[in-house]
Amino acid sequence: MLKPINETKKLLSHIAAVVAATNVGGIEGINVFGISQSSRDVIPGDLFIALPGEKYHGAKFAQEAIANGAVGVLTDAAGAQLISGVPVLTCENPRRAAGVVSAWFYSEPMRDLYSVGVTGTNGKTTVTTLLHQIMQATGRESGLIGTVETRIGSDVFTSKRTTPESAELQSISAVMRERHMRSLIMEVSSHSIALERIRGSHFAVVGFTNLSQDHLDFHNSMEEYFLTKAKLFTFEYADLAVINIDDPYGARLAEMTELPVVRLSRTSALASWHFASIVRNYCGASIAIRGSGGILIESTSVLHGGFNYDNLLMAIAIATESGVDPIEIASIVPQLCGATGRLESVKLGQNFMAFVDYAHSPDAIVRVLEVAHEIADGNVIAVLGCGGDRDASKRSLMGQALQEGADIAIFTSDNPRSENPEDILVQMLIDIDVQAPSQVISDRAVAIQVAVNYAKAGDVVLVLGKGHETGQEIAGTIFEFDDRIELARAIENKK
């Protein structure tokens, strides 16, 4: 866990007052130098926050935290019963308290940065990556927090989750401030909103890309999923909203949010930001964008596909709203590239195109297959599996999207986790009659090789679902598996 070098010190008694802790005793004169929600990350002088979890209560790991030097623990009444040896601060909602106290402890670092949060089912990683590239290219040193990686200047760290736990988020933000970053650009997941990881955070701008079926194992319904996202678009969390109104949920959000709204649309001239033209070619597209106040940005882009133009439009709109000169942006756009694992090309001199993409929701699969057909001179051959221990209700929809959108569909395994991969495939294939040359191949590496073997000149091969991931989780064990490497290997071994 990244922590500021410069010493941050607060009294435990002051922390107790901030969270309105009860049953507090023996805390006078104790200094706290950091906050952690992971017992493994605790260093001497830290306050350990023990949260109730899905499987375990964090208080079960309090002794490890204490052994590592924790001087106190913040938890709920149930957790307090499991802890001894250090002062315990008890509060009713330690999740909410974690965000509030972490932001307070580090003196609200996100308010000292030009902080941007982007949410939505698809596009978060690409929008934040493009925006980070624009900021860096225009001399605005920026930090990035997202699904793939965390960046602070030239330092790059692998991310554990899309949006960090609140203590880690505020600590990372404090490090960015300490290293004189001007901006923080981050993805905001629906889980982080629901679990209050962003409590205490504040953004200059929040962006909404789109909403489609995903994570219903967690949110129960699309309405709950949407309303969770909508919580970000309040004055508690932000000053300005940038919303894609081509998406039905985005149009609804633009009308209901209390924030001032900048509307985006690929086609509607009624939106503040929209495309005047998109002329596609094999290398990407020539684009003209109209923005607030009559701004015109004309440039070229190497990106493919309507959804990526939506992502580019949002990144450009936010950059301009933050003060970047549109003339600078126009000169930078040709060099902007997508995020790792998002329609990422694998080239070994073959006479067909090959891509890896993270698409793992029905809508994302439909969109990426549409792009593949736009650029293919021949067949679109796609490989897809569904993850285990995740929203099972989308599996048949994902299977249908693959069957309908690919000329040759290869159904395979993704990260089965604790589930039987064959059972997942059965759920993917409900009401689907797989006819040759389409196939069902459980072994993902074999499936990728078969897809590549089918490819002829002008075809497009897509390997979907895992994107940037470098492992495959099977029965509790994570095996090395990178779709990009497997795809390259398959091209080298093509029959």
C-alpha positions as CSV (number, residue, x, y, z in Angstrom):
1,M,0.0,0.0,0.0
2,L,1.4,3.4,-1.0
3,K,1.8,5.9,1.8
4,P,3.1,9.4,1.9
5,I,6.7,9.9,2.8
6,N,6.1,13.0,4.8
7,E,4.8,12.2,8.3
8,T,1.1,12.4,8.9
9,K,0.2,12.2,12.5
10,K,-3.2,12.4,14.3
11,L,-4.3,11.6,17.8
12,L,-6.4,8.5,18.2
13,S,-8.7,10.5,20.5
14,H,-9.3,12.9,17.6
15,I,-10.1,10.0,15.3
16,A,-12.5,8.7,17.8
17,A,-14.3,12.1,17.8
18,V,-14.4,12.2,14.0
19,V,-16.2,8.8,13.7
20,A,-18.3,9.3,16.9
21,A,-16.8,6.1,18.3
22,T,-18.4,4.5,21.4
23,N,-17.0,2.3,24.2
24,V,-13.6,4.1,23.9
25,G,-11.1,4.0,26.7
26,G,-7.3,4.2,27.1
27,I,-6.7,6.2,23.9
28,E,-5.4,9.5,25.3
29,G,-1.9,10.5,24.0
30,I,-1.8,7.7,21.3
31,N,-0.5,8.9,18.0
32,V,-1.6,7.4,14.7
33,F,0.7,7.7,11.6
34,G,-1.4,5.8,9.0
35,I,-4.6,3.9,8.3
36,S,-4.9,0.5,6.7
37,Q,-7.8,-1.9,5.9
38,S,-5.5,-4.8,5.3
39,S,-3.7,-6.4,8.2
40,R,-0.8,-7.3,5.9
41,D,-0.3,-3.7,5.0
42,V,-0.2,-2.4,8.5
43,I,3.1,-0.8,9.7
44,P,3.9,0.4,13.2
45,G,1.7,3.3,14.2
46,D,-1.2,2.5,12.0
47,L,-4.9,2.3,12.8
48,F,-6.4,-0.9,11.5
49,I,-9.9,-0.8,10.2
50,A,-11.7,-4.1,10.5
51,L,-14.8,-4.3,8.4
52,P,-17.5,-7.0,8.2
53,G,-17.0,-9.0,5.0
54,E,-18.9,-11.5,2.9
55,K,-17.1,-14.5,4.3
56,Y,-15.1,-13.2,7.3
57,H,-15.1,-10.3,9.7
58,G,-12.0,-8.2,9.3
59,A,-11.6,-8.4,13.1
60,K,-10.4,-12.0,12.6
61,F,-7.2,-10.5,11.2
62,A,-6.7,-7.9,14.0
63,Q,-4.1,-9.9,15.8
64,E,-1.9,-10.0,12.7
65,A,-2.4,-6.2,12.4
66,I,-1.5,-5.7,16.0
67,A,1.6,-7.9,15.6
68,N,2.6,-5.7,12.6
69,G,2.3,-2.6,14.8
70,A,-1.3,-1.4,14.8
71,V,-1.9,1.0,17.7
72,G,-5.7,0.7,17.6
73,V,-8.6,-0.8,15.7
74,L,-11.8,0.7,14.3
75,T,-14.6,-1.7,13.9
76,D,-18.3,-2.5,14.7
77,A,-19.7,-4.0,17.9
78,A,-19.4,-7.6,16.5
79,G,-15.8,-7.0,15.6
80,A,-15.0,-5.4,18.9
81,Q,-15.8,-8.7,20.6
82,L,-12.9,-10.4,18.8
83,I,-10.2,-7.9,19.6
84,S,-7.9,-7.4,22.6
85,G,-4.5,-5.9,23.3
86,V,-5.1,-2.4,21.7
87,P,-7.7,0.3,22.1
88,V,-10.8,-0.4,20.0
89,L,-13.0,2.3,18.4
90,T,-16.5,1.0,17.9
91,C,-19.0,2.6,15.5
92,E,-22.2,1.5,13.9
93,N,-21.1,1.8,10.3
94,P,-17.3,1.3,10.0
95,R,-17.5,1.2,6.2
96,R,-18.8,4.7,6.1
97,A,-16.4,5.8,8.9
98,A,-13.4,4.3,7.0
99,G,-13.9,6.7,4.1
100,V,-14.7,9.8,6.2
101,V,-11.8,9.3,8.6
102,S,-9.3,8.4,5.9
103,A,-10.1,11.5,3.9
104,W,-9.9,13.6,7.1
105,F,-6.6,11.9,8.2
106,Y,-4.9,12.8,5.0
107,S,-6.5,16.3,4.8
108,E,-8.8,15.6,1.9
109,P,-6.1,15.1,-0.8
110,M,-8.6,14.7,-3.6
111,R,-9.7,18.3,-3.2
112,D,-6.1,19.5,-3.7
113,L,-6.0,17.7,-7.1
114,Y,-8.1,18.1,-10.2
115,S,-9.9,14.9,-9.5
116,V,-12.0,13.1,-12.1
117,G,-14.1,10.0,-11.5
118,V,-15.6,8.0,-14.4
119,T,-18.2,5.3,-13.9
120,G,-20.4,3.1,-16.2
121,T,-20.6,-0.5,-17.2
122,N,-18.2,-0.2,-20.1
123,G,-15.6,2.3,-21.1
124,K,-14.3,3.4,-17.7
125,T,-10.8,2.1,-18.3
126,T,-10.5,3.5,-21.9
127,V,-11.9,7.0,-20.9
128,T,-9.5,7.3,-18.0
129,T,-6.6,6.1,-20.0
130,L,-7.2,8.5,-22.8
131,L,-7.7,11.4,-20.4
132,H,-4.5,10.5,-18.5
133,Q,-2.6,10.5,-21.8
134,I,-4.0,13.9,-22.8
135,M,-3.1,15.4,-19.4
136,Q,0.4,13.9,-19.5
137,A,1.0,15.1,-23.1
138,T,0.0,18.6,-22.3
139,G,2.4,18.9,-19.3
140,R,-0.2,18.3,-16.6
141,E,1.4,15.6,-14.5
142,S,-1.4,13.2,-13.5
143,G,-2.1,10.2,-11.4
144,L,-4.3,7.3,-12.7
145,I,-6.2,4.7,-10.7
146,G,-8.1,1.9,-12.5
147,T,-8.8,-1.7,-13.2
148,V,-5.5,-2.3,-15.0
149,E,-3.0,-0.2,-13.2
150,T,-2.2,2.7,-10.9
151,R,0.1,5.4,-12.2
152,I,1.8,8.2,-10.3
153,G,4.0,10.1,-12.7
154,S,6.4,7.6,-14.2
155,D,5.7,5.0,-11.5
156,V,3.3,2.2,-12.4
157,F,1.7,-0.3,-10.0
158,T,-0.6,-3.2,-10.7
159,S,-4.1,-2.5,-9.4
160,K,-5.8,-5.0,-7.0
161,R,-9.3,-3.8,-7.8
162,T,-10.9,-1.1,-10.0
163,T,-11.4,1.3,-7.1
164,P,-9.3,0.8,-4.0
165,E,-10.6,0.5,-0.4
166,S,-11.1,3.9,1.1
167,A,-8.0,4.0,3.3
168,E,-5.8,3.0,0.3
169,L,-7.6,5.4,-2.0
170,Q,-7.0,8.4,0.3
171,S,-3.4,7.4,0.9
172,I,-2.6,7.0,-2.8
173,S,-4.2,10.4,-3.4
174,A,-2.0,11.9,-0.7
175,V,1.0,10.4,-2.3
176,M,0.0,12.0,-5.6
177,R,-0.4,15.4,-3.9
178,E,3.0,14.9,-2.3
179,R,4.6,14.2,-5.7
180,H,3.0,17.3,-7.1
181,M,0.5,15.7,-9.5
182,R,-2.0,18.2,-10.8
183,S,-4.7,15.7,-11.6
184,L,-6.1,12.4,-10.4
185,I,-8.1,10.4,-12.9
186,M,-9.8,7.3,-11.7
187,E,-12.4,4.7,-12.4
188,V,-15.3,4.5,-9.9
189,S,-16.9,1.1,-9.8
190,S,-20.5,0.5,-8.6
191,H,-19.2,-1.8,-5.9
192,S,-17.0,1.0,-4.5
193,I,-20.1,3.3,-4.4
194,A,-22.3,0.7,-2.7
195,L,-19.6,-0.3,-0.3
196,E,-18.8,3.3,0.5
197,R,-15.2,3.1,-0.5
198,I,-15.5,6.6,-2.0
199,R,-17.1,8.1,1.1
200,G,-15.1,11.2,1.9
201,S,-13.9,11.6,-1.7
202,H,-14.7,14.6,-3.9
203,F,-14.3,15.1,-7.6
204,A,-14.1,18.2,-9.8
205,V,-15.8,16.1,-12.5
206,V,-17.6,12.8,-12.7
207,G,-18.4,11.1,-16.0
208,F,-21.0,8.5,-16.9
209,T,-20.3,6.3,-20.0
210,N,-23.3,3.9,-20.2
211,L,-25.1,1.2,-18.3
212,S,-25.9,-2.4,-19.4
213,Q,-26.4,-5.7,-17.6
214,D,-23.6,-6.7,-15.4
215,H,-22.9,-7.3,-11.7
216,L,-26.6,-8.4,-11.0
217,D,-25.2,-11.0,-8.6
218,F,-24.3,-8.0,-6.4
219,H,-27.0,-5.3,-7.3
220,N,-30.0,-7.7,-7.8
221,S,-31.7,-5.5,-10.5
222,M,-30.8,-3.0,-13.2
223,E,-32.7,-0.3,-11.3
224,E,-30.6,-0.9,-8.2
225,Y,-27.5,-1.0,-10.3
226,F,-28.4,2.4,-11.9
227,L,-29.4,4.1,-8.6
228,T,-26.1,3.0,-7.1
229,K,-24.2,4.7,-10.0
230,A,-26.5,7.8,-9.6
231,K,-25.3,8.3,-6.0
232,L,-22.0,9.5,-7.5
233,F,-23.7,12.4,-9.3
234,T,-24.5,14.5,-6.2
235,F,-22.8,17.5,-4.6
236,E,-21.5,15.3,-1.9
237,Y,-19.1,13.7,-4.4
238,A,-18.7,16.2,-7.3
239,D,-19.0,19.6,-8.8
240,L,-19.8,18.8,-12.4
241,A,-21.3,15.9,-14.4
242,V,-20.3,14.8,-17.9
243,I,-22.8,12.3,-19.2
244,N,-23.3,10.3,-22.4
245,I,-27.0,10.9,-23.2
246,D,-27.0,8.4,-26.1
247,D,-27.3,5.8,-23.4
248,P,-30.9,5.6,-22.1
249,Y,-29.7,5.5,-18.5
250,G,-27.4,8.4,-19.2
251,A,-30.3,10.5,-20.6
252,R,-32.2,9.7,-17.4
253,L,-29.3,10.5,-15.2
254,A,-28.8,13.9,-16.9
255,E,-32.3,14.9,-16.0
256,M,-32.3,13.7,-12.4
257,T,-28.8,14.7,-11.2
258,E,-28.5,17.8,-9.0
259,L,-25.1,18.6,-10.6
260,P,-24.7,21.0,-13.6
261,V,-24.4,18.7,-16.6
262,V,-22.3,18.6,-19.8
263,R,-24.1,16.4,-22.2
264,L,-22.3,14.2,-24.8
265,S,-23.7,12.5,-27.9
266,R,-22.1,10.8,-30.9
267,T,-24.8,12.2,-33.2
268,S,-27.1,14.7,-31.5
269,A,-26.2,18.4,-32.2
270,L,-28.3,19.3,-29.1
271,A,-25.6,17.9,-26.9
272,S,-22.8,20.2,-25.6
273,W,-20.3,17.9,-27.2
274,H,-20.9,15.8,-30.3
275,F,-19.3,14.6,-33.4
276,A,-19.8,16.7,-36.5
277,S,-18.3,13.9,-38.6
278,I,-16.6,10.5,-38.3
279,V,-15.0,9.2,-41.5
280,R,-13.8,5.7,-40.8
281,N,-10.9,4.0,-42.5
282,Y,-8.7,0.9,-42.1
283,C,-6.4,2.8,-39.7
284,G,-9.1,4.4,-37.6
285,A,-11.0,7.5,-38.5
286,S,-10.8,11.2,-39.3
287,I,-13.0,13.1,-36.8
288,A,-14.5,16.5,-36.2
289,I,-15.9,17.3,-32.8
290,R,-18.1,20.2,-31.8
291,G,-17.8,21.3,-28.2
292,S,-19.1,23.9,-25.7
293,G,-19.1,27.5,-27.0
294,G,-18.7,26.4,-30.6
295,I,-15.3,24.7,-30.2
296,L,-14.2,22.6,-33.2
297,I,-11.6,19.9,-32.9
298,E,-10.5,18.2,-36.1
299,S,-8.1,15.4,-36.0
300,T,-7.4,11.7,-36.8
301,S,-7.6,8.7,-34.4
302,V,-6.2,5.2,-34.5
303,L,-9.1,4.0,-32.4
304,H,-11.8,1.7,-34.0
305,G,-15.5,1.5,-33.2
306,G,-18.4,3.7,-32.2
307,F,-17.9,2.9,-28.5
308,N,-14.3,4.0,-28.6
309,Y,-15.4,7.3,-30.3
310,D,-17.8,7.7,-27.4
311,N,-14.9,7.2,-25.0
312,L,-12.7,9.6,-26.9
313,L,-15.4,12.2,-26.9
314,M,-15.8,12.0,-23.1
315,A,-12.0,12.2,-22.5
316,I,-11.7,15.3,-24.8
317,A,-14.7,17.0,-23.2
318,I,-13.4,16.5,-19.7
319,A,-9.9,17.6,-20.7
320,T,-11.3,20.8,-22.2
321,E,-13.6,21.5,-19.3
322,S,-10.5,21.2,-17.1
323,G,-8.8,23.9,-19.0
324,V,-6.7,22.1,-21.7
325,D,-6.5,24.1,-24.9
326,P,-8.6,22.4,-27.7
327,I,-5.8,23.2,-30.2
328,E,-3.4,21.2,-28.0
329,I,-5.9,18.3,-27.9
330,A,-6.3,18.2,-31.7
331,S,-2.5,17.8,-32.1
332,I,-2.5,15.0,-29.5
333,V,-5.4,12.9,-30.6
334,P,-3.5,11.0,-33.3
335,Q,-1.1,9.6,-30.7
336,L,-3.8,8.5,-28.2
337,C,-4.2,4.8,-27.8
338,G,-6.7,2.6,-25.9
339,A,-6.2,0.9,-22.6
340,T,-4.3,-2.3,-22.2
341,G,-6.5,-5.3,-23.0
342,R,-9.2,-3.1,-24.7
343,L,-9.3,-4.1,-28.4
344,E,-5.6,-4.6,-28.1
345,S,-4.0,-5.7,-31.4
346,V,-1.6,-8.7,-31.6
347,K,0.5,-8.4,-34.7
348,L,3.1,-11.0,-35.8
349,G,3.0,-10.2,-39.6
350,Q,-0.1,-12.4,-40.2
351,N,-2.5,-11.6,-43.0
352,F,-5.5,-11.3,-40.6
353,M,-6.2,-9.0,-37.7
354,A,-6.2,-10.3,-34.1
355,F,-7.4,-8.6,-31.0
356,V,-7.8,-9.2,-27.3
357,D,-10.7,-7.4,-25.5
358,Y,-12.0,-7.3,-21.9
359,A,-15.6,-7.5,-23.0
360,H,-17.5,-9.5,-20.4
361,S,-21.0,-8.2,-20.5
362,P,-23.7,-8.8,-23.2
363,D,-23.6,-5.2,-24.4
364,A,-19.8,-5.0,-24.5
365,I,-19.7,-8.2,-26.6
366,V,-22.3,-6.8,-29.1
367,R,-20.3,-3.6,-29.4
368,V,-16.9,-5.1,-30.0
369,L,-18.3,-7.6,-32.5
370,E,-19.8,-4.7,-34.4
371,V,-16.4,-3.0,-34.5
372,A,-14.8,-6.2,-35.8
373,H,-17.3,-6.4,-38.7
374,E,-16.6,-2.7,-39.5
375,I,-12.9,-3.5,-40.1
376,A,-13.0,-7.1,-41.4
377,D,-12.8,-7.9,-45.0
378,G,-13.7,-11.5,-44.2
379,N,-15.1,-13.4,-41.3
380,V,-15.2,-12.4,-37.6
381,I,-14.0,-15.3,-35.5
382,A,-14.5,-14.9,-31.7
383,V,-13.6,-16.8,-28.6
384,L,-15.6,-16.2,-25.4
385,G,-16.2,-17.7,-21.9
386,C,-18.0,-16.5,-18.8
387,G,-16.5,-16.1,-15.4
388,G,-17.5,-18.3,-12.5
389,D,-18.9,-17.1,-9.2
390,R,-20.2,-14.0,-10.9
391,D,-23.6,-12.8,-12.3
392,A,-24.9,-16.1,-13.8
393,S,-28.0,-14.3,-15.3
394,K,-25.9,-12.7,-18.1
395,R,-24.3,-16.0,-19.3
396,S,-27.0,-17.0,-21.8
397,L,-27.2,-13.4,-23.0
398,M,-23.4,-13.4,-23.6
399,G,-23.7,-16.7,-25.4
400,Q,-26.4,-15.3,-27.7
401,A,-24.4,-12.1,-28.4
402,L,-21.5,-14.3,-29.5
403,Q,-23.6,-16.6,-31.6
404,E,-25.4,-13.7,-33.3
405,G,-22.4,-11.4,-33.8
406,A,-19.6,-13.8,-34.9
407,D,-19.3,-15.7,-38.1
408,I,-17.5,-18.4,-36.2
409,A,-18.2,-18.6,-32.5
410,I,-15.9,-20.5,-30.2
411,F,-17.4,-21.1,-26.7
412,T,-14.8,-21.7,-24.0
413,S,-13.9,-21.2,-20.4
414,D,-12.9,-17.9,-18.7
415,N,-12.1,-17.9,-15.0
416,P,-14.3,-20.7,-13.7
417,R,-13.2,-20.0,-10.1
418,S,-15.0,-22.5,-7.8
419,E,-17.5,-23.5,-10.5
420,N,-17.3,-26.4,-13.0
421,P,-16.4,-24.9,-16.4
422,E,-18.7,-27.3,-18.1
423,D,-21.7,-26.1,-16.1
424,I,-20.9,-22.5,-17.1
425,L,-20.8,-23.5,-20.7
426,V,-24.2,-25.3,-20.4
427,Q,-25.6,-22.0,-19.1
428,M,-24.0,-20.0,-21.9
429,L,-25.5,-22.3,-24.5
430,I,-29.2,-22.2,-23.5
431,D,-31.3,-22.1,-26.6
432,I,-28.2,-22.1,-28.8
433,D,-27.6,-24.7,-31.5
434,V,-23.9,-24.7,-32.2
435,Q,-23.2,-25.6,-35.8
436,A,-19.8,-26.2,-37.4
437,P,-17.5,-24.4,-37.9
438,S,-18.5,-22.9,-34.5
439,Q,-17.4,-25.1,-31.6
440,V,-17.5,-25.6,-27.9
441,I,-14.0,-26.1,-26.5
442,S,-13.5,-25.9,-22.7
443,D,-9.7,-25.6,-22.8
444,R,-9.2,-21.8,-23.5
445,A,-5.7,-22.2,-25.0
446,V,-7.0,-24.9,-27.4
447,A,-10.0,-22.7,-28.3
448,I,-7.7,-19.8,-29.2
449,Q,-5.6,-22.0,-31.4
450,V,-8.6,-23.4,-33.2
451,A,-9.9,-19.8,-33.8
452,V,-6.6,-18.8,-35.3
453,N,-6.4,-21.9,-37.4
454,Y,-9.7,-20.9,-39.0
455,A,-8.5,-17.4,-39.9
456,K,-7.8,-16.4,-43.5
457,A,-6.6,-13.2,-45.1
458,G,-8.9,-10.3,-44.2
459,D,-10.5,-12.1,-41.2
460,V,-10.6,-10.7,-37.7
461,V,-10.0,-12.9,-34.6
462,L,-11.2,-11.7,-31.3
463,V,-10.4,-13.3,-27.9
464,L,-12.9,-11.8,-25.4
465,G,-13.5,-11.7,-21.7
466,K,-10.1,-11.5,-19.9
467,G,-8.3,-8.6,-21.6
468,H,-5.4,-7.5,-19.6
469,E,-5.6,-10.3,-17.0
470,T,-2.5,-12.5,-16.7
471,G,-4.0,-15.4,-14.9
472,Q,-6.8,-17.9,-15.1
473,E,-8.5,-18.9,-11.8
474,I,-9.5,-22.5,-11.6
475,A,-10.7,-24.2,-8.3
476,G,-8.9,-21.7,-6.1
477,T,-5.6,-21.7,-8.0
478,I,-4.5,-18.9,-10.3
479,F,-2.6,-20.3,-13.3
480,E,-0.5,-18.1,-15.6
481,F,-2.6,-17.3,-18.6
482,D,-2.4,-14.2,-20.7
483,D,-4.8,-14.0,-23.7
484,R,-2.3,-11.8,-25.6
485,I,0.5,-14.3,-25.1
486,E,-1.7,-17.3,-26.0
487,L,-3.0,-15.5,-29.1
488,A,0.5,-14.7,-30.2
489,R,1.6,-18.3,-29.6
490,A,-1.4,-19.5,-31.6
491,I,-0.5,-17.3,-34.5
492,E,3.1,-18.6,-34.5
493,N,1.7,-22.2,-34.5
494,K,-1.0,-21.6,-37.0
495,K,-1.7,-24.6,-39.3
